[in-house]
Amino acid sequence: MYPQAKTARPGTINIVLQDAKAGPAPESRVLTKEMSPAPFQVIDDFFSSIVGLEGLKRQMKEIYAQVVIAGKRADAGLKKNQQVLHMVFKGNPGTGKTTLARMVARLFHEAGVLEKGHFIEADRSDLVGEYIGHTAQKTKDLIHKALGGVLFIDEAYSLARGGEKDFGKEAIDTIVKCMEDHHDELVIILAGYPEEMEDFLTINPGLSSRFPLKLSFKDYSWRELSSIAGGMLKDREYQLAPAAEVKLQEHLRSVCSRSRLNFSNARYVRNMIEEAVRRHAFRIMTEESPAKSVLMTLEAEDFSFPKDEGRVH
C-alpha cells in the first residue's frame, strides 16, 4: 500500500519491529562513524518515496544533524548535551504523520539513539482503563513495551475529552511521569489535528515543554495529490486513459482551491482510486476475454465526483 495512505485499525496496538533479515546497516548509514560526502543522503533516501513534505524534510535533517554531532562531540571527549527527542505531529489526516513516525523509529535505531527501533502505534483505548488505577497500569505497561523504540499516540487529544472524572487525564499524567523516568530510553510522538493538538498541549502544565519538537504537516497541493495518485495506480498496476487523467487533475485542482477543514489528503485520493477500480471492474465485467490494456486502464467514466465535493466549510 502506498505509505502516505496507510491507516491502522482503531482500538489496536500496532507494533512494527525492525526487519532482522535486512542485515546490518550499509556503511553510509552508520551515522556515528565517518560522515559521507553527502551527509544528509540518508534522510533523502528515507524520503525518496514520499511526495512533498519539503519543510519537514528540512526539520528532520536538523534533528538528524543534532544526533550525529552529539555523537562526534562525545567521541571527542566533549560534554554530552541532553537531547530530548519527543515530538508532536500536527496535521490533517493522510498527510504522512504515521509514515514519518515509522521512519523516525528506523532512523534513530540506525543512529544508535534507540536500542531496538521498534514502532508501537496506539490510541486512547490502549491507554485508558475502566476503573481507578487501571489507566495508570495500562499506560505504564505500554510505555515499557515501547522502551528502546517509538511510541506513537494518534489522536492524542482524545485523552483530554470526557471531563474531570474521565480517566484520560490519568493517562496524560502517567505519560508525563514515565517520560521523566525513561527520558532517554524511548521517543514518544503525539499526533492529531492541528487545532485540537494546540489545545491538548495546554491540559498539563508540563506537557508542552516535554515535547520540544513540534512538526506541522501541511495539506498537499493538487500536483502532489496527483503524484500520490500516480504512485497508488502504479502499485496496483493500473494506468489512466488521457481523458481520465485530465478529469482527475481537474477535480483535484478544484478540491485544493477551496478551504478544506480536516481534509483527508492521501486517504481521500486512495478512496477515490479504490472507487474508480470498483467501477472499472463493474464496467468490464461483461467482457469475456478483456485485453490486458483494458484490465489495467481506468477511463474517465470510472471516476465520479459529487458536485459539492471540496465545498468551503
Disulfide bonds with the S-S distance in Angstrom:
none
